[in-house]
C-alpha cells in the first residue's frame, strides 16, 4: 500500500529521522490518524473529512457536557490555531490534501458550541458537513477556502461550522 502522505513528506521524514516536530505536524494534521482511515480502507482520501469530523463529534459533545459552551469554544479556537499551524507544513507540496482533517475537527467544535442534546447536535453536525462538502450552497465557505495556505484550509470549515451552529441553535429553540 502506498505511503499515505505523499512524496514530500516521505522525503522530509527520511531526511530527518526521528524529527519529533515533523511527526507532530502529521499526527495533528491527520487528527490523530483519523484522516488516514479512508486511504487505508480503499486507497482514496475521499470521505476522510467526514471521518475526522465524526471522530471529533463525541469529544466536542462531551466537552460541552463537562465544560460548557466555554470549553467547546475554547477547543474550537485552539484546534483552529493548531490546524493552521499543522496544515501549513503540507500545503505547498499537497494543497488541501484529503488526509488533513484537523480543519474538520475545528469546524465540528465550532458547530457544537452550546449544543448538548442529540437532535440539535446531530443537526448542527450534518449542516456543517453539508456546508463544507457543498461549498457553493453556503455563502462564504468557498471564498474562505481561497485564503492563503493553512488559513484557507481551516477557514472554510470554520464558516461551515458557523452554519451548523446557527441551525443547531434554531433546532434547540424550536424543540
VORO-918257 format. One record per residue: residue in one letter; x, y, z of N, C-alpha, C in turn; residue number from 1. Coordinates in Angstrom, 1 decimal, padded with zeros to 4 digits. Each point is the difference from the previous one (the first is absolute). Layout:
a  X  Y  Z  X  Y  Z  X  Y  Z  NUM
...
This chain:
x  000.9  -001.2  000.0  -000.9  001.2  000.0  000.9  001.2  000.0  1
x  -000.3  001.0  -000.8  000.8  001.2  -000.1  000.0  000.8  001.3  2
x  001.1  000.7  000.2  000.1  000.9  001.2  -001.1  001.1  -000.1  3
x  -000.8  000.2  001.1  -001.2  000.8  -000.1  000.3  001.5  000.0  4
x  001.3  000.4  000.2  000.3  001.4  000.1  000.5  000.6  -001.3  5
x  000.4  -000.8  -000.9  000.6  000.6  -001.3  001.5  000.1  000.1  6
x  000.6  000.3  -001.1  001.5  000.1  -000.1  000.6  001.1  000.9  7
x  -000.6  001.2  000.0  000.6  001.1  000.7  000.2  -000.4  001.5  8
x  -000.9  -000.6  000.6  000.1  -000.3  001.4  001.0  -001.2  000.2  9
x  -000.1  -001.0  -000.9  000.9  -001.1  000.1  001.5  000.5  -000.1  10
x  000.3  000.9  -000.9  001.3  000.5  -000.1  000.4  000.7  001.3  11
x  -000.9  000.9  000.5  000.2  000.7  001.2  000.3  -000.9  001.2  12
x  -000.8  -001.1  000.1  000.2  -000.9  001.1  001.3  -000.8  -000.1  13
x  000.4  -000.3  -001.3  001.2  -000.7  -000.2  001.2  000.9  000.2  14
x  -000.1  001.3  -000.3  001.1  000.9  000.2  000.2  000.2  001.5  15
x  -001.0  -000.1  000.8  000.1  000.3  001.4  -000.6  -001.1  000.8  16
x  000.6  -001.2  000.0  -000.5  -001.1  000.8  -000.1  000.4  001.5  17
x  -001.2  -000.3  000.6  -000.1  000.4  001.4  -000.4  001.4  000.2  18
x  -000.3  000.7  -001.0  -000.4  001.4  000.1  -001.4  000.1  000.7  19
x  000.0  000.3  001.2  -001.2  000.1  000.8  -001.0  001.0  -000.5  20
x  000.5  001.2  -000.4  -000.9  001.0  -000.5  -000.7  -000.4  -001.3  21
x  000.7  -000.7  -000.9  -000.7  -000.5  -001.2  -001.0  -001.0  000.3  22
x  000.3  -000.9  000.9  -001.0  -001.0  000.4  -001.2  000.6  000.6  23
x  000.2  001.1  000.9  -001.1  000.7  000.6  -000.9  000.6  -001.0  24
x  000.6  000.7  -001.0  -000.8  000.6  -001.1  -000.9  -001.0  -000.6  25
x  000.6  -001.2  -000.4  -000.8  -001.0  -000.7  -001.1  -000.5  000.9  26
x  000.3  -000.3  001.3  -000.9  -000.5  000.9  -001.2  000.9  000.2  27
x  000.3  001.3  000.2  -001.0  001.0  000.2  -000.8  000.3  -001.3  28
x  000.7  000.1  -001.1  -000.7  000.3  -001.3  -001.0  -001.1  -000.3  29
x  000.3  -001.2  000.3  -000.8  -001.2  -000.3  -001.0  -000.2  001.1  30
x  -000.1  000.9  001.0  -000.8  -000.1  001.2  000.1  -001.4  000.6  31
x  001.3  -000.2  000.4  000.3  -001.2  000.8  -000.2  -001.3  -000.9  32
x  000.2  000.1  -001.3  -000.1  -001.1  -000.9  -001.4  -000.2  -000.6  33
x  -001.0  000.7  000.5  -001.3  -000.3  -000.6  -000.1  000.4  -001.4  34
x  000.8  000.9  -000.5  000.0  000.4  -001.4  000.6  -001.0  -000.9  35
x  000.6  -001.1  000.6  000.7  -001.0  -000.8  -000.8  -001.2  -000.2  36
x  -001.1  -000.1  000.7  -000.9  -001.2  000.0  -000.5  -000.4  -001.4  37
x  -000.6  001.0  -000.7  -000.6  -000.3  -001.3  001.1  -000.4  -001.0  38
x  001.2  000.6  000.0  001.0  -000.4  -000.9  000.4  -001.5  000.3  39
x  000.1  -000.3  001.3  000.4  -001.4  000.4  -001.1  -001.0  -000.5  40
x  -001.3  000.4  000.1  -001.0  -000.9  -000.4  -000.2  -000.2  -001.5  41
x  000.0  001.1  -000.7  -000.3  -000.1  -001.4  001.0  000.7  -001.0  42
x  001.1  000.5  000.6  001.0  000.6  -000.9  -000.3  001.4  -000.5  43
x  -000.9  000.6  000.6  -000.4  001.4  -000.4  -000.3  000.8  001.3  44
x  000.2  001.3  -000.1  -000.3  000.8  001.2  -001.4  000.5  000.0  45
x  -000.8  -000.3  -001.0  -001.4  000.5  -000.1  -000.8  -000.5  001.2  46
x  -000.6  001.0  000.7  -000.7  -000.3  001.2  000.8  000.2  001.3  47
x  001.3  000.2  -000.1  000.8  000.2  001.2  -000.4  001.1  000.9  48
x  -000.5  001.1  -000.6  -000.5  001.1  000.8  -001.1  -000.3  000.8  49
x  -001.0  -000.8  -000.5  -001.1  -000.4  000.8  000.4  -001.0  001.1  50
x  001.0  -000.9  -000.3  000.5  -000.9  001.0  000.6  000.9  001.2  51
x  000.9  000.9  -000.4  000.6  000.9  001.0  -001.0  000.7  000.8  52
x  -001.0  000.6  -000.6  -001.1  000.7  000.7  -000.8  -001.0  000.9  53
x  -000.2  -001.2  -000.5  -000.8  -001.0  000.8  000.8  -000.4  001.2  54
x  001.3  -000.1  -000.1  000.8  -000.3  001.2  000.0  001.1  001.0  55
x  -000.2  001.2  -000.5  000.0  001.2  000.9  -001.3  000.2  000.7  56
x  -001.1  -000.5  -000.7  -001.4  000.3  000.5  -000.2  -000.4  001.5  57
x  000.3  -001.2  000.4  -000.2  -000.3  001.5  000.9  000.8  000.9  58
x  001.2  000.3  -000.4  000.9  000.8  000.8  -000.5  001.4  000.2  59
x  -000.5  000.6  -001.1  -000.6  001.4  000.1  -001.2  000.0  000.9  60
x  -000.9  -001.1  -000.2  -001.2  000.0  000.8  000.3  -000.2  001.5  61
x  000.9  -001.0  000.3  000.4  -000.2  001.4  000.7  001.2  000.6  62
x  000.8  000.7  -000.8  000.6  001.2  000.6  -001.1  001.0  000.4  63
x  -001.0  000.1  -000.8  -001.1  000.9  000.3  -000.7  -000.4  001.3  64
x  -000.2  -001.3  000.1  -000.7  -000.5  001.2  000.9  000.2  001.3  65
x  001.3  -000.2  -000.1  000.9  000.1  001.1  000.4  001.5  000.3  66
x  000.3  000.7  -001.1  000.6  001.4  000.2  -000.9  001.1  -000.5  67
x  -001.2  -000.3  -000.5  -000.9  001.0  -000.5  000.4  000.6  -001.4  68
x  -000.7  001.0  -000.4  000.2  000.5  -001.3  001.4  000.7  -000.1  69
x  000.5  000.5  001.2  001.3  000.6  000.0  001.1  -000.9  -000.3  70
x  -000.1  -001.3  000.4  001.0  -001.0  -000.3  -000.1  -000.3  -001.5  71
x  -001.2  -000.1  -000.5  -000.1  -000.3  -001.5  000.6  001.1  -000.8  72
x  -000.3  001.2  000.4  000.5  001.2  -000.8  001.5  000.1  000.2  73
x  000.5  -000.2  001.2  001.5  -000.1  000.2  000.7  -001.0  -000.9  74
x  -000.6  -001.2  000.0  000.5  -001.1  -000.8  000.0  000.4  -001.5  75
x  -001.1  000.6  -000.4  -000.1  000.4  -001.5  001.1  001.0  -000.3  76
x  000.3  000.9  000.9  001.0  001.0  -000.3  001.4  -000.7  000.0  77
x  000.3  -000.8  001.0  001.3  -000.7  000.1  000.2  -000.9  -001.2  78
x  -001.0  -000.8  -000.4  000.1  -001.0  -001.1  000.1  000.8  -001.3  79
x  -000.7  001.1  -000.1  000.1  000.8  -001.3  001.5  000.6  -000.1  80
x  000.5  000.5  001.1  001.4  000.4  -000.1  001.0  -001.1  -000.3  81
x  -000.2  -001.1  000.6  000.9  -001.1  -000.2  -000.2  -000.5  -001.5  82
x  -001.2  000.1  -000.5  -000.3  -000.4  -001.4  000.8  000.8  -001.0  83
x  000.0  001.3  000.2  000.8  000.9  -000.9  001.4  -000.4  000.1  84
x  000.5  -000.1  001.2  001.5  -000.3  000.2  000.3  -001.4  -000.6  85
x  -000.7  -001.0  000.3  000.3  -001.4  -000.5  -000.1  -000.1  -001.5  86
x  -001.1  000.6  -000.5  -000.2  -000.2  -001.5  000.9  000.9  -000.8  87
x  000.5  001.0  000.5  001.0  000.9  -000.7  001.2  -000.9  -000.5  88
x  000.4  -001.0  000.8  001.2  -000.8  -000.4  -000.2  -000.7  -001.3  89
x  -001.3  -000.4  -000.3  -000.2  -000.9  -001.1  -000.7  000.8  -001.2  90
x  -000.4  001.2  000.2  -000.8  000.6  -001.1  000.8  000.3  -001.2  91
x  001.2  000.3  000.1  000.8  000.3  -001.2  000.2  -001.2  -000.9  92
x  000.2  -001.2  000.6  000.2  -001.2  -000.7  -001.3  -000.7  -000.5  93
x  -001.0  000.1  000.9  -001.2  -000.8  -000.3  -001.3  000.8  -000.1  94
x  000.0  001.3  000.3  -001.2  000.8  000.0  -000.9  -000.5  001.2  95
x  -001.3  000.1  -000.2  -000.9  -000.4  001.1  -000.2  -001.5  -000.2  96
x  001.0  -000.8  000.4  000.0  -001.5  -000.1  -001.2  -000.6  000.8  97
x  -000.6  -001.0  -000.6  -001.2  -000.6  000.7  000.3  -000.6  001.3  98
x  001.2  -000.4  000.3  000.3  -000.6  001.3  000.2  001.1  001.1  99
x  000.1  001.2  -000.4  000.1  001.1  001.0  -001.4  000.3  000.5  100
x  -000.3  -000.4  001.2  -001.4  000.1  000.5  -000.1  000.7  001.3  101
x  001.0  000.6  000.4  -000.1  000.8  001.3  -000.9  001.2  -000.2  102
x  -000.1  000.5  -001.3  -000.9  001.1  -000.2  -001.4  -000.4  000.2  103
x  -000.4  -001.3  -000.4  -001.3  -000.5  000.3  -000.3  -000.1  001.5  104
x  001.1  -000.3  000.8  -000.2  -000.1  001.4  -000.3  001.4  000.6  105
x  000.7  001.0  -000.5  -000.2  001.4  000.4  -001.5  000.4  -000.3  106
x  -000.4  -000.3  -001.2  -001.4  000.3  -000.4  -001.0  -000.7  000.8  107
x  000.3  -001.3  000.4  -001.0  -000.7  000.8  -000.1  000.6  001.4  108
x  001.2  000.3  000.6  -000.1  000.7  001.3  -000.8  001.3  000.0  109
x  000.2  000.8  -001.1  -000.7  001.2  -000.1  -001.5  -000.2  -000.2  110
x  -000.4  -001.0  -000.9  -001.4  -000.2  -000.3  -000.8  -000.5  001.3  111
x  000.7  -000.5  001.0  -000.7  -000.6  001.1  000.0  000.9  001.3  112
x  000.6  001.2  -000.1  000.1  000.9  001.1  -001.4  000.3  000.6  113
x  -000.2  -000.4  001.2  -001.2  000.2  000.8  -001.1  -000.9  -000.3  114
x  000.2  -001.1  -000.8  -001.0  -001.0  -000.3  000.4  -001.3  000.8  115
x  -001.1  -000.5  000.7  000.3  -001.1  000.8  -000.9  -001.2  -000.2  116
x  -001.2  000.2  -000.6  -000.9  -001.1  -000.3  000.1  -000.5  -001.4  117
x  -000.2  -001.3  -000.1  000.4  -000.7  -001.3  -000.8  000.5  -001.2  118
x  -001.2  000.4  000.0  -000.7  000.5  -001.2  000.8  001.2  -000.6  119
x  000.3  001.0  000.9  000.6  001.2  -000.5  001.5  -000.3  -000.3  120
x  000.6  -000.8  000.7  001.4  -000.4  -000.2  000.2  -000.6  -001.4  121
x  -000.8  -001.0  -000.3  000.0  -000.7  -001.3  -000.3  000.9  -001.1  122
x  -001.0  000.8  000.2  -000.4  001.0  -001.0  001.1  001.0  -000.3  123
x  000.6  000.5  001.0  001.1  001.0  -000.2  001.1  -000.7  -000.7  124
x  000.4  -001.2  000.4  001.1  -000.7  -000.7  -000.3  -000.3  -001.4  125
x  -001.2  -000.5  -000.3  -000.4  -000.3  -001.4  000.0  001.3  -000.9  126
x  -000.5  001.1  000.5  000.0  001.2  -000.7  001.4  000.5  -000.3  127
x  000.9  -000.1  001.1  001.4  000.3  -000.2  000.6  -000.8  -001.1  128
x  -000.2  -001.3  000.0  000.6  -000.9  -001.0  -000.5  000.3  -001.4  129
x  -001.4  000.3  -000.1  -000.6  000.3  -001.3  000.6  001.3  -000.5  130
x  000.1  001.0  000.9  000.6  001.3  -000.5  001.5  -000.1  -000.4  131
x  000.7  -000.9  000.7  001.4  -000.2  -000.4  000.1  -000.8  -001.3  132
x  -000.8  -001.0  -000.2  000.1  -000.8  -001.2  -000.5  000.8  -001.2  133
x  -001.1  000.6  000.2  -000.7  000.7  -001.1  000.2  001.5  000.2  134
x  001.2  000.4  -000.2  000.4  001.4  000.3  -000.8  001.1  -000.7  135
x  -000.5  -000.3  -001.1  -000.8  001.0  -000.8  -001.3  000.2  000.6  136
x  -000.5  -000.9  000.8  -001.4  000.2  000.7  000.1  001.0  001.1  137
x  001.1  000.2  000.6  000.1  000.8  001.2  000.9  001.2  -000.3  138
x  -000.5  001.2  -000.2  000.8  001.2  -000.3  001.1  000.2  001.0  139
x  001.2  000.3  -000.6  001.2  000.3  000.8  000.9  -001.2  000.2  140
x  -000.5  -001.2  -000.1  000.9  -001.2  000.2  001.0  -000.1  -001.1  141
x  -000.4  000.0  -001.2  001.0  -000.1  -001.1  000.9  001.2  000.0  142
x  -000.4  001.2  000.3  000.9  001.2  000.1  001.0  -000.2  001.1  143
x  -000.4  -000.6  001.1  000.9  -000.2  001.1  001.1  -001.0  -000.4  144
x  -000.3  -000.9  -000.8  000.9  -001.1  -000.4  001.1  000.6  -000.9  145
x  -000.3  001.2  -000.6  001.0  000.6  -000.9  001.1  000.8  000.8  146
x  -000.2  000.2  001.3  001.0  000.7  000.8  001.3  -000.8  -000.1  147
x  001.2  000.6  000.2  001.2  -000.7  -000.2  000.3  -001.1  001.0  148
x  000.7  -001.0  -000.5  000.6  -001.1  000.8  -000.9  -000.6  001.0  149
x  000.5  -000.2  001.2  -000.7  -000.7  001.1  -001.3  000.8  000.4  150
x  000.1  001.3  -000.1  -001.2  000.8  000.3  -001.2  -000.3  -000.8  151
x  000.2  -000.2  -001.3  -001.1  -000.4  -000.9  -000.4  -001.4  000.2  152
x  000.9  -000.9  000.4  -000.4  -001.4  000.3  -000.9  000.0  001.2  153
x  000.2  000.8  000.9  -000.7  000.0  001.3  -001.3  000.9  -000.1  154
x  000.1  001.2  -000.6  -001.0  001.0  000.0  -001.3  -000.5  -000.6  155
x  000.0  -000.8  -001.1  -001.2  -000.5  -000.6  -000.8  -000.9  001.0  156
x  000.7  -000.8  000.7  -000.6  -000.8  001.0  -000.6  000.8  001.2  157
x  000.6  001.1  000.3  -000.5  000.8  001.1  -001.3  000.7  -000.5  158
x  000.0  000.5  -001.2  -001.2  000.6  -000.5  -001.1  -001.0  -000.1  159
x  000.3  -001.2  -000.5  -001.0  -001.1  -000.1  -000.5  -000.4  001.4  160
x  001.0  000.1  001.0  -000.4  -000.3  001.4  -001.0  001.0  000.5  161
x  000.2  001.3  -000.4  -001.0  001.0  000.4  -001.4  -000.2  -000.5  162
x  -000.1  -000.6  -001.2  -001.3  -000.3  -000.5  -000.6  -001.1  000.8  163
x  000.8  -001.0  000.4  -000.5  -001.1  000.8  -000.4  000.5  001.4  164
x  000.8  001.0  000.5  -000.3  000.5  001.3  -001.3  000.8  000.0  165
x  -000.3  000.8  -001.0  -001.2  000.7  -000.1  -001.2  -000.9  -000.1  166
x  000.1  -001.0  -000.9  -001.2  -000.9  -000.2  -000.2  -000.8  001.3  167
x  001.1  -000.5  000.6  -000.1  -000.8  001.2  -000.7  000.8  001.1  168
x  000.3  001.3  000.1  -000.7  000.8  001.1  -001.4  000.3  -000.4  169
x  -000.3  000.1  -001.3  -001.4  000.1  -000.4  -000.8  -001.2  000.4  170
x  000.6  -001.2  -000.2  -000.7  -001.2  000.3  -000.2  -000.1  001.5  171
x  001.0  000.4  000.8  -000.1  000.0  001.5  -001.1  000.9  000.4  172
x  -000.2  001.2  -000.6  -001.0  000.9  000.4  -001.4  -000.6  -000.4  173
x  -000.1  -000.6  -001.1  -001.3  -000.5  -000.5  -000.4  -001.3  000.7  174
x  000.9  -000.7  000.5  -000.3  -001.3  000.8  -000.2  000.4  001.4  175
